[in-house]
Amino acid sequence: MEQPVSEAAAQTAITGISPDVVPTSVWLATIAAIAALFVFDFLTHVRKPHEPTFKESALWSTFYVALALIFGAGVYYWWDAEHGVEYFAGFITEKSLSVDNLFVFVIIMKSFSVPRAYQQKALLIGIVIALIMRGIFIALGAAAIERFSWVFYLFGVFLLWTAWKLAAESLKHGAKSTDEEYEPNSIVKYFQRHLPTVDDFRGNALTVIENGKRYFTPMFIVILALGMTDLLFALDSIPAIYGLTDAPYIVFTANAFALLGLLQLYFLLGGLLDRLVYLGIGLSLILAFIGVKLIIHAMEANTLPFLNGGQPIEGLPHIETSFSLSVIVGILVVTTVASLLKSRSDSRKAAGDTTTRH
């Protein structure tokens, strides 16, 4: 009896191209469109230094989120439902991790006393650097996964370790606060010691010339600090999204759309970040869940000779991406609502204590 041919196999037979392979032309068009959006962001928000109002930040944040959702709908419609769900799961995860980044961004801006009107330029350049570095990580991750299936074990263990570390820090030190002190890493310290710099900001310029010699401004150091910070965050986010999809195109676009609008989100959330008291716990649960999923996936495709004789391990629960999306959204909803309730309760308690003292 002739076996039915799957839709994917039929498409491959007709076109000679696997449906999982994104044509180079699509890649180039996507990269060009995302680059154009960043240029647009620069021309509309950064070229004229100013501090965005709440209304401006809210409108542009909504615009970029809507754009990300429209793109996801396009993936769902023109590619297939599976990749569409993978994109949405990846975008929500990366956006959530990006919000966690904002804590450090606020701390860096406070530590260097960056004037509010000039913060947009520092943030946007830092975000562009972050996207370039993530693109490199994505390419390296895709190459490693294609050659070595056991890489999923490494990704899974790393995410479990990161989740444990994040949960331990959250439980020990409490909620993150934007009043914490920024501690530059070794790379930033090296440039601070060896670069000729001026002590004060000169508008939003990165360098100035004085007495015929070029000096770097604090703005350059701030951008460097933002870029290096996001490099460290990428070590968590890239393995996390590879736990939701193995399509590099989905990994890249989910990251790109999560970073687009981060500039506006920074000004929109502002002081609200300190109210997300359980965000660290929520993110640790998400990373732990994806870590377990990665290890199960690695065991299903096992090739390690010392484990089950180098054969795939059968009988393991298969976690669908749609279920992963439900878990991620559920954790974020619960932790966000719990955070806001806790913040409201603490505010009322503080107000009551103040009233009692008076």
BELVEN-V22570 format. One record per residue. RES is the residue in one small letter. NEAR is the number of other C-alpha atoms within 12 Angstrom. Layout:
BEGIN
res = [RES:RES]
near = [NEAR:NEAR]
END
This chain:
BEGIN
res = [m:e:q:p:v:s:e:a:a:a:q:t:a:i:t:g:i:s:p:d:v:v:p:t:s:v:w:l:a:t:i:a:a:i:a:a:l:f:v:f:d:f:l:t:h:v:r:k:p:h:e:p:t:f:k:e:s:a:l:w:s:t:f:y:v:a:l:a:l:i:f:g:a:g:v:y:y:w:w:d:a:e:h:g:v:e:y:f:a:g:f:i:t:e:k:s:l:s:v:d:n:l:f:v:f:v:i:i:m:k:s:f:s:v:p:r:a:y:q:q:k:a:l:l:i:g:i:v:i:a:l:i:m:r:g:i:f:i:a:l:g:a:a:a:i:e:r:f:s:w:v:f:y:l:f:g:v:f:l:l:w:t:a:w:k:l:a:a:e:s:l:k:h:g:a:k:s:t:d:e:e:y:e:p:n:s:i:v:k:y:f:q:r:h:l:p:t:v:d:d:f:r:g:n:a:l:t:v:i:e:n:g:k:r:y:f:t:p:m:f:i:v:i:l:a:l:g:m:t:d:l:l:f:a:l:d:s:i:p:a:i:y:g:l:t:d:a:p:y:i:v:f:t:a:n:a:f:a:l:l:g:l:l:q:l:y:f:l:l:g:g:l:l:d:r:l:v:y:l:g:i:g:l:s:l:i:l:a:f:i:g:v:k:l:i:i:h:a:m:e:a:n:t:l:p:f:l:n:g:g:q:p:i:e:g:l:p:h:i:e:t:s:f:s:l:s:v:i:v:g:i:l:v:v:t:t:v:a:s:l:l:k:s:r:s:d:s:r:k:a:a:g:d:t:t:t:r:h]
near = [3:4:6:9:11:11:13:19:17:15:17:16:14:12:13:14:16:17:23:21:22:20:16:12:11:14:18:14:15:23:22:15:20:31:22:16:26:32:20:18:31:26:16:20:30:27:21:18:21:20:24:29:20:18:16:21:25:23:19:28:30:20:22:29:28:18:25:32:26:19:29:31:22:19:25:20:15:15:25:19:18:28:37:34:32:39:47:41:40:47:42:40:47:41:36:39:38:38:38:40:41:39:39:36:45:41:32:38:36:20:22:30:20:31:25:26:24:33:41:40:39:42:47:38:35:35:43:36:27:38:38:25:27:37:27:21:29:35:22:20:34:28:17:21:28:16:13:20:27:28:30:41:32:27:38:34:29:28:39:30:23:32:30:26:23:31:28:18:19:24:19:14:17:19:29:33:28:28:19:19:18:25:16:25:20:14:20:25:18:15:23:25:14:13:20:21:25:23:19:22:27:22:24:31:26:26:24:24:16:14:7:7:12:16:26:30:31:37:38:38:41:44:37:36:40:40:35:32:37:36:30:22:31:34:26:40:48:48:45:51:54:50:48:48:43:34:30:37:34:42:41:37:42:48:45:43:43:43:47:44:41:44:42:40:42:40:35:26:27:29:19:24:33:31:30:38:32:36:40:41:35:37:46:37:35:44:44:35:35:46:38:33:37:41:35:29:36:34:32:27:25:26:23:21:12:10:17:15:12:17:16:22:21:15:10:16:14:20:24:23:29:23:20:35:31:22:28:37:26:21:30:30:21:22:28:28:20:21:28:22:18:21:23:19:15:16:15:14:14:14:14:13:12:11:10:9:8:7]
END
